[in-house]
Amino acid sequence: MEGEKKLTRNRGEWSEIWAVLKILAEGRISTLSVSNGVISKTGSSVLVHALRTGRSGMVIDYVLERDELGRPSQLSIRKADTGATLVPPVPYPVVREDFNVFDDALTTAAENAKGTFSVAGADELFEKYRFGSGKSPSDLKQDCELSLIALDGRREEMRGFSIKSYTGGSPTLFNASQGAAFRYRLAGQTVQEAKRRVDGIQKKSVKSWVVARVNALHELHAFTADVKAEHPVFAKNLSLLDTNMAGVIGHLLRIGRSSAVNSGSLKEALELLVREDPLGLGSVFAKTYYGFRVRHFLRAAALGMTPATPWDGNEDAEGGMLVVSADRELYCLLAGKSEFERYLVETTYFDTPSTSRLPGYAEIEEDSEGVVYFRLHLQIRERDPFRWTY
């Protein structure tokens, strides 16, 4: 392959393929537990029978065949739909050695790397294990599916898992795109002053210019209760969760991008949303309603829903999350619904996306009917659960 262009990926992308290969090499994953929104290491692990992923352009099953004592003996690589073998089985010691070599090469390549970088031997490794580009398809929310082995030795059905890597910083729970925009209708009597103030807050002169613009509109009481998801697919996806979900998440984002919350904290934004009660639910019902809807949205975002792909209401990655820590250790987070939702509320925050690819972000515009509105795009990140203090 001399002279060919090498594969380059960022730290998070390399960590995802590292996690897949580590599972194949070890056949087990250390586990995490969740209590009161805080995760902790259990000291235990779960056994893996098979891993399914679509990184090669086809859906492939990697089956860890085990001996009579339950130890991995070889790895079979098969087409998921037919069960046809794609390559001769790889002896388990070879898989282990391939992982160790890749692990060392990744450590060396990542030491002083910035942005995207290549890893020695990765191209040959990807070809050998049919990893394709190494990336999950953009329309596939779960990064892989796992068939785990229960305590009684029974092989469980495939369950979807998302992979969250903290080796390259805070990963996204919900990634900003043109499809993730919210429109906020502005009060007519404040429009001219709002335009003047917002235009006066330049992107180059104010470090936190988005927060400054949102603050200016709040000070003018320019925001109305009228907020909607701009993209029709995103709007329909939100409506599957609740008819008022676009309003709930839109107002939550508006509050979260103001200086009223610390570092974009979603938890703090939710507390202020309850107090503000933009839907006029009343103090008795507001806490329950907003809390329930926001938790449901976070779970859906983590386990299935994206802004521009039609969603059927199923949470694809129902198994949980695989977590790659900043020091590159792999864990499996298995949690009940309520604990998982609380964990997400505790660890997520609003972030400012790259504005170069999002025309109209944090700008005041007027539509064809003369309605003046302000636009924000939703981006939510997850703080490192091993370092974040609650």
Solvent accessible surface area in square Angstrom, and as a share of the most:
residue,aa,sasa,rsa
1,M,99,0.44
2,E,179,0.80
3,G,83,0.80
4,E,102,0.46
5,K,191,0.81
6,K,93,0.40
7,L,40,0.20
8,T,56,0.33
9,R,35,0.13
10,N,60,0.31
11,R,76,0.28
12,G,23,0.22
13,E,50,0.22
14,W,1,0.00
15,S,3,0.02
16,E,38,0.17
17,I,2,0.01
18,W,6,0.02
19,A,0,0.00
20,V,0,0.00
21,L,1,0.00
22,K,29,0.12
23,I,0,0.00
24,L,1,0.00
25,A,0,0.00
26,E,49,0.22
27,G,0,0.00
28,R,117,0.43
29,I,4,0.02
30,S,51,0.33
31,T,15,0.09
32,L,3,0.02
33,S,47,0.30
34,V,18,0.10
35,S,67,0.43
36,N,90,0.46
37,G,0,0.00
38,V,63,0.36
39,I,13,0.07
40,S,61,0.40
41,K,125,0.53
42,T,63,0.36
43,G,82,0.79
44,S,68,0.44
45,S,40,0.26
46,V,30,0.17
47,L,54,0.27
48,V,0,0.00
49,H,28,0.12
50,A,4,0.03
51,L,0,0.00
52,R,62,0.23
53,T,6,0.04
54,G,7,0.06
55,R,8,0.03
56,S,38,0.24
57,G,76,0.73
58,M,82,0.37
59,V,78,0.45
60,I,2,0.01
61,D,18,0.09
62,Y,0,0.00
63,V,11,0.07
64,L,3,0.01
65,E,51,0.23
66,R,51,0.19
67,D,44,0.23
68,E,157,0.70
69,L,124,0.62
70,G,34,0.32
71,R,135,0.49
72,P,26,0.16
73,S,51,0.33
74,Q,61,0.27
75,L,2,0.01
76,S,4,0.03
77,I,0,0.00
78,R,75,0.27
79,K,63,0.27
80,A,28,0.21
81,D,116,0.60
82,T,95,0.55
83,G,41,0.39
84,A,49,0.38
85,T,82,0.47
86,L,50,0.25
87,V,22,0.12
88,P,107,0.68
89,P,60,0.38
90,V,11,0.06
91,P,71,0.44
92,Y,45,0.17
93,P,92,0.58
94,V,55,0.32
95,V,1,0.00
96,R,84,0.31
97,E,97,0.43
98,D,27,0.14
99,F,10,0.04
100,N,62,0.32
101,V,85,0.49
102,F,6,0.02
103,D,37,0.19
104,D,93,0.48
105,A,19,0.15
106,L,5,0.03
107,T,63,0.37
108,T,95,0.55
109,A,29,0.22
110,A,12,0.09
111,E,117,0.52
112,N,140,0.72
113,A,17,0.13
114,K,186,0.79
115,G,58,0.56
116,T,86,0.50
117,F,20,0.08
118,S,48,0.31
119,V,4,0.02
120,A,83,0.65
121,G,43,0.41
122,A,1,0.00
123,D,14,0.07
124,E,84,0.37
125,L,17,0.08
126,F,7,0.03
127,E,112,0.50
128,K,82,0.35
129,Y,0,0.00
130,R,90,0.33
131,F,0,0.00
132,G,41,0.39
133,S,47,0.30
134,G,6,0.06
135,K,90,0.38
136,S,26,0.17
137,P,51,0.32
138,S,118,0.76
139,D,106,0.55
140,L,57,0.29
141,K,44,0.18
142,Q,19,0.08
143,D,17,0.09
144,C,1,0.01
145,E,40,0.18
146,L,0,0.00
147,S,6,0.04
148,L,6,0.03
149,I,31,0.16
150,A,21,0.17
151,L,196,0.97
152,D,112,0.58
153,G,48,0.46
154,R,139,0.51
155,R,152,0.56
156,E,45,0.20
157,E,148,0.66
158,M,40,0.18
159,R,72,0.26
160,G,2,0.01
161,F,0,0.00
162,S,3,0.02
163,I,7,0.04
164,K,17,0.07
165,S,11,0.07
166,Y,8,0.03
167,T,31,0.18
168,G,52,0.50
169,G,43,0.41
170,S,35,0.22
171,P,23,0.15
172,T,37,0.22
173,L,1,0.01
174,F,4,0.02
175,N,83,0.42
176,A,1,0.01
177,S,35,0.23
178,Q,95,0.42
179,G,5,0.05
180,A,0,0.00
181,A,0,0.00
182,F,0,0.00
183,R,52,0.19
184,Y,1,0.00
185,R,109,0.40
186,L,7,0.04
187,A,15,0.12
188,G,62,0.59
189,Q,163,0.72
190,T,21,0.12
191,V,14,0.08
192,Q,138,0.61
193,E,55,0.25
194,A,0,0.00
195,K,58,0.25
196,R,153,0.56
197,R,81,0.30
198,V,0,0.00
199,D,84,0.44
200,G,56,0.54
201,I,27,0.13
202,Q,96,0.43
203,K,92,0.39
204,K,205,0.87
205,S,85,0.55
206,V,50,0.29
207,K,203,0.86
208,S,64,0.41
209,W,25,0.09
210,V,3,0.02
211,V,29,0.16
212,A,26,0.20
213,R,10,0.04
214,V,0,0.00
215,N,36,0.18
216,A,8,0.06
217,L,0,0.00
218,H,52,0.23
219,E,121,0.54
220,L,30,0.15
221,H,154,0.69
222,A,0,0.00
223,F,29,0.12
224,T,44,0.25
225,A,69,0.54
226,D,67,0.35
227,V,16,0.09
228,K,113,0.48
229,A,8,0.06
230,E,54,0.24
231,H,57,0.26
232,P,88,0.55
233,V,35,0.20
234,F,0,0.00
235,A,35,0.27
236,K,143,0.61
237,N,3,0.02
238,L,1,0.00
239,S,58,0.37
240,L,103,0.51
241,L,15,0.07
242,D,23,0.12
243,T,125,0.73
244,N,68,0.35
245,M,0,0.00
246,A,22,0.17
247,G,11,0.11
248,V,0,0.00
249,I,1,0.01
250,G,0,0.00
251,H,2,0.01
252,L,2,0.01
253,L,1,0.01
254,R,9,0.03
255,I,6,0.03
256,G,0,0.00
257,R,22,0.08
258,S,6,0.04
259,S,76,0.49
260,A,70,0.54
261,V,10,0.06
262,N,94,0.48
263,S,74,0.47
264,G,6,0.06
265,S,14,0.09
266,L,0,0.00
267,K,79,0.34
268,E,59,0.26
269,A,0,0.00
270,L,20,0.10
271,E,92,0.41
272,L,40,0.20
273,L,0,0.00
274,V,32,0.18
275,R,192,0.70
276,E,85,0.38
277,D,28,0.14
278,P,26,0.16
279,L,58,0.29
280,G,64,0.61
281,L,52,0.26
282,G,35,0.33
283,S,104,0.67
284,V,145,0.83
285,F,106,0.44
286,A,1,0.01
287,K,150,0.64
288,T,90,0.53
289,Y,21,0.08
290,Y,0,0.00
291,G,5,0.05
292,F,90,0.37
293,R,49,0.18
294,V,0,0.00
295,R,81,0.29
296,H,37,0.17
297,F,2,0.01
298,L,0,0.00
299,R,26,0.10
300,A,0,0.00
301,A,0,0.00
302,A,0,0.00
303,L,11,0.05
304,G,8,0.07
305,M,0,0.00
306,T,37,0.22
307,P,15,0.09
308,A,55,0.43
309,T,58,0.34
310,P,105,0.66
311,W,28,0.10
312,D,106,0.55
313,G,35,0.34
314,N,89,0.46
315,E,41,0.19
316,D,58,0.30
317,A,0,0.00
318,E,95,0.43
319,G,6,0.06
320,G,9,0.08
321,M,0,0.00
322,L,0,0.00
323,V,0,0.00
324,V,0,0.00
325,S,7,0.04
326,A,34,0.26
327,D,108,0.56
328,R,43,0.16
329,E,84,0.38
330,L,7,0.03
331,Y,22,0.09
332,C,0,0.00
333,L,1,0.00
334,L,57,0.28
335,A,41,0.32
336,G,48,0.47
337,K,116,0.49
338,S,82,0.53
339,E,54,0.24
340,F,11,0.05
341,E,12,0.05
342,R,107,0.39
343,Y,0,0.00
344,L,0,0.00
345,V,14,0.08
346,E,23,0.10
347,T,0,0.00
348,T,2,0.01
349,Y,32,0.12
350,F,4,0.02
351,D,40,0.21
352,T,48,0.28
353,P,7,0.05
354,S,59,0.38
355,T,40,0.23
356,S,106,0.68
357,R,116,0.42
358,L,2,0.01
359,P,89,0.56
360,G,16,0.15
361,Y,4,0.01
362,A,0,0.00
363,E,46,0.21
364,I,26,0.13
365,E,58,0.26
366,E,102,0.46
367,D,42,0.22
368,S,121,0.78
369,E,148,0.66
370,G,40,0.38
371,V,32,0.19
372,V,18,0.10
373,Y,10,0.04
374,F,0,0.00
375,R,21,0.08
376,L,0,0.00
377,H,2,0.01
378,L,0,0.00
379,Q,6,0.02
380,I,1,0.01
381,R,63,0.23
382,E,0,0.00
383,R,29,0.11
384,D,23,0.12
385,P,8,0.05
386,F,71,0.29
387,R,178,0.65
388,W,88,0.31
389,T,114,0.67
390,Y,95,0.36
